């Protein structure tokens, strides 16, 4: 089964994919921005400030999703010695870091008119900051450790420790009394957010996911080209 994850076989697909992903991203993003900025209603309390949600929330979702995926790939890769899984994880991390930063910055911008401050040591904000530090540690580890065995082990340990923070971030608004409101979208129960806001939110999430995929493909293809230029058939 895992033979299908050989870099050279995957490169045949990933080298052609970015142009199509870029086109799809532009289309979905355009629709999402029109829905979010024009057709979605303003909030009765926050007015047009609520539109920051269409960037902030998808960025946070993508951040948590990518770190969860990196953790899964790292653990499976370490157990079954699938080195390419580490390469995929390494290529996913930059977009996760970018969206984590976007979530923190937009959260600050949103917090100023809503809470009256740019920053508060709220449980969710703090846990997102901690996750950002785990992303940094993960990427720095790839740069400072030359031994593959060592970097594989250390990055896997970082993801295992970091994944503990993911459910804390997700459920912090339910577990503690925080400045953040409780979750408006629930998979197992009725969501409190109106469809006029939910629809553009989901479209923007799809657009951000496509952008993450685009960054990943560019980074992954670069890594594969480096391997090919070194005259290696495998990692």
Backbone as CSV, one residue per row, in Angstrom:
resi,resn,N_x,N_y,N_z,CA_x,CA_y,CA_z,C_x,C_y,C_z
1,UNK,0.819,-1.209,0.000,0.000,0.000,0.000,0.855,1.261,0.000
2,UNK,1.877,1.298,0.886,2.660,2.499,1.059,3.588,2.786,-0.123
3,UNK,3.715,1.821,-1.042,4.563,2.051,-2.206,4.015,3.171,-3.088
4,UNK,2.710,3.416,-2.955,2.096,4.482,-3.754,2.462,5.873,-3.235
5,UNK,3.115,5.928,-2.078,3.514,7.211,-1.522,4.963,7.544,-1.858
6,UNK,5.567,6.805,-2.778,6.926,7.099,-3.210,6.946,8.479,-3.863
7,UNK,7.923,9.338,-3.494,7.979,10.712,-3.997,7.931,10.837,-5.513
8,UNK,8.684,9.978,-6.221,8.741,10.093,-7.679,7.381,9.850,-8.327
9,UNK,6.593,8.941,-7.757,5.266,8.663,-8.301,4.304,9.804,-8.010
10,UNK,4.437,10.360,-6.820,3.563,11.463,-6.442,3.891,12.710,-7.257
11,UNK,5.167,12.911,-7.573,5.588,14.121,-8.299,4.920,14.216,-9.666
12,UNK,4.599,13.086,-10.266,3.920,13.101,-11.568,2.577,13.828,-11.476
13,UNK,1.963,13.758,-10.294,0.672,14.422,-10.086,0.863,15.836,-9.538
14,UNK,1.684,15.962,-8.507,1.821,17.244,-7.817,2.462,18.321,-8.677
15,UNK,3.274,17.934,-9.655,3.925,18.931,-10.504,2.946,19.621,-11.444
16,UNK,1.841,18.972,-11.730,0.838,19.540,-12.639,-0.328,20.188,-11.894
17,UNK,-0.481,19.847,-10.638,-1.664,20.263,-9.888,-1.737,21.753,-9.541
18,UNK,-0.617,22.445,-9.230,-0.717,23.834,-8.754,-1.512,24.770,-9.649
19,UNK,-1.359,24.665,-10.974,-2.071,25.589,-11.869,-3.594,25.437,-11.748
20,UNK,-4.046,24.190,-11.577,-5.484,23.940,-11.459,-5.998,24.367,-10.083
21,UNK,-5.183,24.114,-9.059,-5.560,24.526,-7.708,-5.629,26.047,-7.617
22,UNK,-4.675,26.732,-8.262,-4.670,28.197,-8.262,-5.927,28.751,-8.918
23,UNK,-6.296,28.188,-10.041,-7.502,28.634,-10.738,-8.741,28.433,-9.877
24,UNK,-8.844,27.256,-9.270,-9.991,26.958,-8.418,-10.002,27.867,-7.196
25,UNK,-8.832,28.138,-6.647,-8.721,29.023,-5.483,-9.230,30.428,-5.800
26,UNK,-8.816,30.977,-6.935,-9.244,32.323,-7.327,-10.768,32.379,-7.484
27,UNK,-11.340,31.354,-8.083,-12.796,31.317,-8.289,-13.533,31.252,-6.952
28,UNK,-13.121,30.316,-6.093,-13.797,30.133,-4.804,-13.597,31.359,-3.917
29,UNK,-12.385,31.928,-3.907,-12.114,33.118,-3.094,-12.965,34.296,-3.555
30,UNK,-13.100,34.464,-4.859,-13.912,35.561,-5.399,-15.364,35.436,-4.953
31,UNK,-15.892,34.218,-5.045,-17.273,33.986,-4.599,-17.397,34.237,-3.102
32,UNK,-16.403,33.753,-2.339,-16.436,33.920,-0.893,-16.385,35.380,-0.464
33,UNK,-15.533,36.168,-1.124,-15.425,37.590,-0.779,-16.703,38.351,-1.118
34,UNK,-17.302,38.024,-2.249,-18.567,38.676,-2.632,-19.651,38.353,-1.615
35,UNK,-19.726,37.079,-1.220,-20.729,36.674,-0.240,-20.469,37.312,1.121
36,UNK,-19.191,37.341,1.531,-18.838,37.834,2.862,-18.949,39.351,2.979
37,UNK,-18.530,40.056,1.944,-18.460,41.516,2.028,-19.709,42.225,1.523
38,UNK,-20.487,41.564,0.679,-21.632,42.231,0.063,-22.964,41.639,0.512
39,UNK,-23.103,40.333,0.356,-24.415,39.716,0.571,-24.693,39.303,2.017
40,UNK,-23.648,39.034,2.792,-23.907,38.627,4.180,-24.337,39.840,4.999
41,UNK,-25.236,39.661,5.955,-25.749,40.797,6.740,-24.744,41.248,7.794
42,UNK,-24.905,42.486,8.229,-24.097,42.966,9.345,-24.721,42.476,10.652
43,UNK,-23.898,42.382,11.667,-24.367,41.907,12.970,-25.086,43.036,13.710
44,UNK,-26.124,42.688,14.455,-26.907,43.727,15.128,-26.142,44.388,16.267
45,UNK,-25.085,43.722,16.767,-24.258,44.304,17.819,-22.925,44.820,17.275
46,UNK,-22.267,44.013,16.454,-20.921,44.349,15.988,-20.912,45.093,14.653
47,UNK,-22.058,45.217,14.039,-22.175,45.897,12.740,-21.261,45.217,11.725
48,UNK,-20.540,46.003,10.920,-19.711,45.423,9.862,-18.414,44.806,10.395
49,UNK,-18.098,45.068,11.645,-16.896,44.479,12.246,-16.935,42.957,12.207
50,UNK,-18.137,42.402,12.214,-18.301,40.950,12.236,-17.713,40.294,10.991
51,UNK,-17.514,41.068,9.925,-16.997,40.497,8.684,-15.556,39.988,8.822
52,UNK,-14.869,40.430,9.869,-13.533,39.884,10.159,-13.623,38.380,10.396
53,UNK,-14.791,37.937,10.851,-15.026,36.511,11.114,-14.717,35.654,9.896
54,UNK,-15.002,36.176,8.696,-14.852,35.378,7.480,-13.389,35.115,7.112
55,UNK,-12.488,35.803,7.796,-11.057,35.515,7.654,-10.541,34.815,8.900
56,UNK,-10.945,35.333,10.049,-10.425,34.833,11.321,-10.802,33.375,11.588
57,UNK,-12.069,33.057,11.472,-12.536,31.706,11.800,-11.982,30.642,10.842
58,UNK,-12.070,30.840,9.510,-11.474,29.837,8.610,-9.977,29.656,8.840
59,UNK,-9.266,30.763,9.124,-7.829,30.664,9.387,-7.564,29.802,10.613
60,UNK,-8.371,29.974,11.654,-8.211,29.171,12.872,-8.517,27.701,12.589
61,UNK,-9.583,27.442,11.846,-9.927,26.055,11.495,-8.799,25.383,10.706
62,UNK,-8.278,26.080,9.723,-7.204,25.519,8.891,-5.965,25.257,9.741
63,UNK,-5.675,26.174,10.653,-4.515,26.017,11.543,-4.611,24.729,12.352
64,UNK,-5.753,24.513,12.971,-5.954,23.315,13.798,-5.957,22.051,12.947
65,UNK,-6.573,22.132,11.773,-6.645,20.973,10.886,-5.284,20.541,10.379
66,UNK,-4.469,21.512,9.977,-3.141,21.184,9.450,-2.262,20.573,10.533
67,UNK,-2.302,21.142,11.743,-1.461,20.577,12.800,-1.903,19.157,13.145
68,UNK,-3.199,18.916,13.137,-3.708,17.569,13.402,-3.222,16.596,12.327
69,UNK,-3.249,17.039,11.067,-2.795,16.195,9.962,-1.297,15.935,10.046
70,UNK,-0.537,16.968,10.387,0.912,16.811,10.542,1.225,15.792,11.630
71,UNK,0.498,15.876,12.724,0.713,14.937,13.826,0.424,13.504,13.385
72,UNK,-0.706,13.312,12.710,-1.080,11.981,12.237,-0.016,11.413,11.286
73,UNK,0.414,12.207,10.329,1.407,11.750,9.353,2.747,11.458,10.021
74,UNK,3.122,12.285,10.986,4.401,12.092,11.674,4.405,10.793,12.483
75,UNK,3.320,10.545,13.185,3.245,9.328,14.001,3.248,8.081,13.117
76,UNK,2.403,8.094,12.072,2.351,6.947,11.148,3.687,6.783,10.442
77,UNK,4.274,7.898,10.023,5.566,7.842,9.345,6.658,7.286,10.226
78,UNK,6.634,7.657,11.504,7.663,7.181,12.429,7.483,5.698,12.750
79,UNK,6.239,5.272,12.909,5.964,3.866,13.250,6.306,2.940,12.079
80,UNK,5.861,3.322,10.886,6.039,2.456,9.716,7.225,2.849,8.840
81,UNK,8.026,3.802,9.310,9.232,4.234,8.587,8.904,4.721,7.168
82,UNK,7.820,5.485,7.053,7.444,6.069,5.763,8.013,7.478,5.723
83,UNK,9.204,7.596,5.182,9.915,8.873,5.238,9.185,9.961,4.463
84,UNK,8.485,9.575,3.422,7.787,10.577,2.629,6.686,11.273,3.422
85,UNK,6.138,10.602,4.432,5.130,11.233,5.275,5.721,12.432,6.020
86,UNK,6.996,12.324,6.373,7.668,13.444,7.032,7.861,14.598,6.054
87,UNK,8.146,14.278,4.819,8.304,15.306,3.797,6.979,16.028,3.548
88,UNK,5.898,15.271,3.539,4.566,15.869,3.374,4.253,16.772,4.572
89,UNK,4.554,16.288,5.771,4.309,17.078,6.982,5.125,18.361,6.969
90,UNK,6.378,18.249,6.593,7.260,19.416,6.515,6.726,20.443,5.530
91,UNK,6.146,19.976,4.448,5.625,20.860,3.410,4.286,21.483,3.800
92,UNK,3.562,20.834,4.703,2.285,21.370,5.182,2.479,22.458,6.239
93,UNK,3.542,22.348,7.011,3.735,23.220,8.168,3.774,24.720,7.847
94,UNK,4.425,25.164,6.761,4.464,26.614,6.495,3.087,27.252,6.357
95,UNK,2.171,26.596,5.658,0.830,27.169,5.513,0.095,27.174,6.849
96,UNK,0.327,26.147,7.671,-0.271,26.123,8.998,0.219,27.283,9.842
97,UNK,1.524,27.571,9.754,2.106,28.687,10.494,1.527,30.017,10.016
98,UNK,1.402,30.177,8.701,0.863,31.416,8.118,-0.568,31.653,8.590
99,UNK,-1.398,30.621,8.532,-2.791,30.787,8.933,-2.932,30.961,10.442
100,UNK,-2.014,30.381,11.198,-2.009,30.611,12.640,-1.741,32.083,12.934
101,UNK,-0.777,32.653,12.210,-0.465,34.068,12.376,-1.647,34.942,11.957
102,UNK,-2.284,34.576,10.855,-3.460,35.316,10.391,-4.570,35.281,11.438
103,UNK,-4.773,34.116,12.040,-5.805,33.976,13.072,-5.501,34.866,14.276
104,UNK,-4.227,34.922,14.671,-3.843,35.755,15.811,-4.005,37.240,15.501
105,UNK,-3.560,37.649,14.320,-3.628,39.062,13.941,-5.076,39.522,13.776
106,UNK,-5.873,38.746,13.036,-7.275,39.127,12.841,-8.058,39.069,14.141
107,UNK,-7.664,38.151,15.018,-8.295,38.092,16.329,-8.033,39.356,17.131
108,UNK,-6.813,39.875,17.020,-6.454,41.123,17.688,-7.242,42.296,17.130
109,UNK,-7.310,42.331,15.783,-8.057,43.411,15.121,-9.530,43.367,15.506
110,UNK,-10.068,42.177,15.583,-11.475,41.985,15.952,-11.699,42.295,17.428
111,UNK,-10.679,41.993,18.243,-10.807,42.193,19.680,-10.868,43.652,20.099
112,UNK,-10.179,44.515,19.360,-10.127,45.934,19.732,-11.511,46.575,19.791
113,UNK,-12.338,46.510,18.738,-13.671,47.117,18.831,-14.660,46.293,19.664
114,UNK,-14.397,44.977,19.782,-15.345,44.102,20.488,-15.103,44.085,21.995
115,UNK,-13.831,43.939,22.381,-13.481,43.841,23.794,-12.826,45.102,24.344
116,UNK,-12.436,46.009,23.439,-11.776,47.239,23.879,-10.283,47.101,24.077
117,UNK,-9.687,45.992,23.614,-8.249,45.781,23.754,-7.732,44.952,22.589
118,UNK,-6.466,45.189,22.237,-5.856,44.433,21.139,-5.513,43.007,21.557
119,UNK,-5.218,42.839,22.822,-4.782,41.515,23.294,-5.275,41.277,24.711
120,UNK,-5.722,40.066,24.959,-6.097,39.639,26.301,-5.647,38.195,26.456
121,UNK,-5.208,37.853,27.658,-4.737,36.484,27.871,-5.926,35.547,28.085
122,UNK,-6.806,35.600,27.106,-7.969,34.714,27.050,-7.498,33.282,26.756
123,UNK,-8.249,32.293,27.227,-7.832,30.897,27.071,-7.626,30.510,25.605
124,UNK,-8.547,30.923,24.744,-8.422,30.540,23.336,-7.273,31.290,22.661
125,UNK,-7.153,32.583,22.937,-6.065,33.357,22.337,-4.717,32.793,22.772
126,UNK,-4.604,32.506,24.066,-3.338,31.986,24.597,-3.000,30.623,24.001
127,UNK,-3.986,29.757,23.894,-3.742,28.424,23.333,-3.370,28.509,21.847
128,UNK,-3.939,29.481,21.119,-3.544,29.680,19.716,-2.108,30.175,19.620
129,UNK,-1.710,31.024,20.556,-0.323,31.499,20.594,0.633,30.346,20.885
130,UNK,0.237,29.479,21.799,1.058,28.300,22.124,1.192,27.400,20.899
131,UNK,0.106,27.232,20.155,0.153,26.418,18.940,1.099,27.039,17.913
132,UNK,1.096,28.361,17.832,2.011,29.067,16.937,3.462,28.748,17.306
133,UNK,3.753,28.690,18.592,5.106,28.364,19.049,5.476,26.923,18.694
134,UNK,4.506,26.014,18.756,4.772,24.634,18.358,5.077,24.547,16.861
135,UNK,4.349,25.321,16.058,4.659,25.378,14.622,6.093,25.866,14.402
136,UNK,6.482,26.903,15.139,7.839,27.437,15.007,8.877,26.399,15.405
137,UNK,8.643,25.733,16.531,9.576,24.696,16.975,9.702,23.587,15.948
138,UNK,8.593,23.223,15.365,8.582,22.164,14.353,9.439,22.551,13.159
139,UNK,9.235,23.748,12.630,9.965,24.187,11.440,11.438,24.447,11.745
140,UNK,11.716,24.999,12.925,13.108,25.253,13.313,13.877,23.942,13.437
141,UNK,13.204,22.908,13.952,13.852,21.596,14.115,14.349,21.056,12.778
142,UNK,13.579,21.287,11.716,14.002,20.821,10.399,15.251,21.542,9.916
143,UNK,15.479,22.742,10.428,16.634,23.524,9.979,17.896,23.256,10.791
144,UNK,17.737,22.977,12.072,18.924,22.884,12.923,19.462,21.460,13.076
145,UNK,18.640,20.449,12.783,19.116,19.074,12.924,19.396,18.472,11.545
146,UNK,20.599,18.008,11.350,21.004,17.455,10.059,20.717,15.959,9.952
147,UNK,20.796,15.261,11.081,20.532,13.828,11.081,19.049,13.562,10.849
148,UNK,18.743,12.751,9.835,17.346,12.459,9.525,16.652,11.730,10.659
149,UNK,17.330,10.751,11.235,16.723,9.995,12.331,16.389,10.904,13.507
150,UNK,17.307,11.840,13.793,17.090,12.746,14.914,15.942,13.712,14.630
151,UNK,15.910,14.284,13.424,14.871,15.254,13.100,13.499,14.579,13.020
152,UNK,13.464,13.348,12.539,12.194,12.614,12.488,11.663,12.384,13.897
153,UNK,12.558,12.004,14.791,12.159,11.723,16.169,11.717,12.988,16.888
154,UNK,12.497,14.046,16.744,12.211,15.292,17.463,10.929,15.945,16.948
155,UNK,10.755,15.996,15.627,9.547,16.620,15.080,8.291,15.822,15.449
156,UNK,8.427,14.506,15.517,7.289,13.682,15.940,6.926,13.973,17.391
157,UNK,7.937,14.118,18.241,7.698,14.443,19.648,7.026,15.811,19.786
158,UNK,7.462,16.762,18.959,6.873,18.110,19.000,5.400,18.062,18.622
159,UNK,5.072,17.291,17.592,3.672,17.208,17.161,2.807,16.497,18.206
160,UNK,3.365,15.477,18.853,2.607,14.759,19.882,2.294,15.678,21.059
161,UNK,3.289,16.473,21.457,3.061,17.432,22.541,2.103,18.535,22.092
162,UNK,2.270,18.979,20.848,1.446,20.067,20.338,-0.002,19.692,20.130
163,UNK,-0.250,18.431,19.781,-1.635,18.012,19.504,-2.493,18.063,20.767
164,UNK,-1.854,17.997,21.924,-2.594,18.120,23.184,-3.272,19.490,23.263
165,UNK,-2.626,20.474,22.637,-3.142,21.838,22.677,-4.335,22.054,21.739
166,UNK,-4.494,21.177,20.747,-5.577,21.349,19.764,-6.962,21.239,20.395
167,UNK,-7.274,20.166,21.134,-8.593,20.120,21.789,-8.764,21.200,22.850
168,UNK,-7.662,21.615,23.480,-7.745,22.710,24.453,-8.201,23.984,23.756
169,UNK,-7.626,24.241,22.575,-8.022,25.415,21.791,-9.479,25.316,21.367
170,UNK,-9.861,24.133,20.900,-11.216,23.941,20.390,-12.279,24.105,21.485
171,UNK,-12.042,23.509,22.642,-13.072,23.464,23.687,-12.832,24.452,24.831
172,UNK,-11.858,25.331,24.673,-11.545,26.280,25.742,-12.744,27.159,26.088
173,UNK,-13.551,27.512,25.069,-14.714,28.378,25.317,-15.818,27.640,26.079
174,UNK,-15.775,26.317,26.052,-16.764,25.520,26.782,-16.280,25.147,28.175
175,UNK,-14.963,24.977,28.317,-14.399,24.541,29.587,-14.192,25.676,30.572
176,UNK,-13.907,26.892,30.048,-13.621,28.018,30.920,-14.477,29.224,30.560
177,UNK,-14.547,30.149,31.479,-15.253,31.409,31.242,-14.294,32.358,30.530
178,UNK,-14.432,32.458,29.210,-13.506,33.243,28.400,-14.218,34.407,27.728
179,UNK,-13.444,35.301,27.143,-14.003,36.425,26.407,-14.691,35.956,25.127
180,UNK,-14.189,34.855,24.573,-14.795,34.314,23.356,-16.191,33.767,23.644
181,UNK,-17.063,33.947,22.694,-18.392,33.357,22.816,-18.313,31.854,22.549
182,UNK,-19.275,31.067,23.040,-19.281,29.618,22.751,-19.393,29.366,21.257
183,UNK,-19.049,28.169,20.852,-19.063,27.822,19.429,-20.452,27.999,18.838
184,UNK,-20.495,28.655,17.663,-21.772,28.883,16.975,-22.103,27.771,16.002
185,UNK,-21.084,26.978,15.660,-21.270,25.899,14.691,-20.997,24.566,15.385
186,UNK,-21.964,23.684,15.360,-21.839,22.378,15.993,-22.205,21.291,14.991
187,UNK,-21.351,20.270,14.922,-21.596,19.177,13.983,-22.661,18.217,14.486
188,UNK,-22.750,18.073,15.811,-23.661,17.086,16.396,-24.980,17.683,16.871
189,UNK,-25.087,19.005,16.803,-26.333,19.652,17.210,-26.595,20.850,16.304
190,UNK,-27.713,21.488,16.519,-28.093,22.609,15.665,-27.167,23.793,15.899
191,UNK,-26.681,24.385,14.807,-25.798,25.538,14.896,-26.617,26.796,15.144
192,UNK,-26.032,27.727,15.894,-26.739,28.961,16.225,-26.510,30.063,15.198
193,UNK,-25.560,29.866,14.299,-25.270,30.874,13.286,-26.268,30.759,12.135
194,UNK,-26.707,31.893,11.633,-27.690,31.901,10.544,-27.030,31.487,9.233
195,UNK,-27.816,30.861,8.368,-27.278,30.375,7.092,-26.712,31.495,6.225
196,UNK,-27.225,32.704,6.384,-26.719,33.838,5.605,-25.277,34.164,5.966
197,UNK,-24.836,33.760,7.157,-23.446,33.937,7.581,-22.665,32.635,7.453
198,UNK,-23.349,31.522,7.651,-22.683,30.218,7.567,-22.208,29.927,6.148
199,UNK,-23.014,30.257,5.157,-22.674,29.960,3.769,-21.372,30.636,3.331
200,UNK,-21.217,31.961,3.506,-19.939,32.583,3.126,-18.771,32.111,3.987
201,UNK,-19.069,31.754,5.239,-18.012,31.253,6.114,-17.436,29.946,5.580
202,UNK,-18.313,29.058,5.122,-17.869,27.779,4.569,-17.141,27.967,3.240
203,UNK,-17.589,28.928,2.439,-16.920,29.193,1.161,-15.510,29.727,1.407
204,UNK,-15.370,30.645,2.355,-14.046,31.190,2.671,-13.138,30.114,3.263
205,UNK,-13.723,29.192,4.011,-12.939,28.074,4.543,-12.418,27.202,3.410
206,UNK,-13.270,26.948,2.415,-12.855,26.175,1.241,-11.750,26.897,0.480
207,UNK,-11.871,28.233,0.367,-10.851,29.019,-0.322,-9.517,28.942,0.411
208,UNK,-9.555,29.048,1.734,-8.325,28.966,2.523,-7.709,27.575,2.447
209,UNK,-8.554,26.560,2.409,-8.062,25.184,2.283,-7.348,25.006,0.944
210,UNK,-7.908,25.586,-0.099,-7.273,25.517,-1.425,-5.947,26.261,-1.432
211,UNK,-5.903,27.409,-0.744,-4.652,28.158,-0.667,-3.593,27.366,0.093
212,UNK,-4.018,26.691,1.162,-3.092,25.832,1.914,-2.563,24.715,1.031
213,UNK,-3.454,24.139,0.229,-3.050,23.081,-0.692,-2.059,23.607,-1.713
214,UNK,-2.275,24.836,-2.178,-1.374,25.443,-3.158,0.014,25.653,-2.567
215,UNK,0.073,26.195,-1.356,1.366,26.387,-0.686,2.058,25.049,-0.470
216,UNK,1.269,24.061,-0.044,1.829,22.731,0.178,2.433,22.157,-1.097
217,UNK,1.714,22.238,-2.203,2.194,21.680,-3.468,3.478,22.357,-3.919
218,UNK,3.545,23.659,-3.781,4.753,24.395,-4.167,5.943,23.985,-3.305
219,UNK,5.724,23.893,-1.998,6.788,23.500,-1.084,7.191,22.042,-1.306
220,UNK,6.212,21.178,-1.471,6.475,19.751,-1.649,7.225,19.492,-2.954
221,UNK,6.804,20.158,-4.013,7.486,19.989,-5.294,8.932,20.481,-5.224
222,UNK,9.138,21.562,-4.482,10.506,22.075,-4.298,11.371,21.048,-3.585
223,UNK,10.825,20.415,-2.560,11.565,19.394,-1.824,11.880,18.197,-2.724
224,UNK,10.933,17.805,-3.559,11.158,16.674,-4.458,12.203,17.002,-5.507
225,UNK,12.214,18.234,-5.986,13.215,18.655,-6.976,14.607,18.642,-6.354
226,UNK,14.714,19.068,-5.093,15.998,19.023,-4.394,16.524,17.600,-4.327
227,UNK,15.622,16.665,-4.021,16.009,15.256,-3.944,16.450,14.754,-5.307
228,UNK,15.703,15.131,-6.322,16.035,14.694,-7.688,17.375,15.252,-8.147
229,UNK,17.653,16.492,-7.786,18.920,17.126,-8.176,20.113,16.509,-7.475
230,UNK,19.864,15.894,-6.343,20.943,15.216,-5.614,21.191,13.814,-6.175
231,UNK,20.385,13.423,-7.150,20.569,12.123,-7.770,20.056,10.980,-6.953
232,UNK,19.062,11.263,-6.127,18.501,10.219,-5.281,17.179,9.750,-5.837
233,UNK,16.936,8.456,-5.787,15.675,7.902,-6.229,14.638,7.920,-5.130
234,UNK,15.095,8.031,-3.916,14.180,8.061,-2.774,14.804,8.908,-1.675
235,UNK,14.014,9.202,-0.657,14.506,10.043,0.435,15.550,9.309,1.252
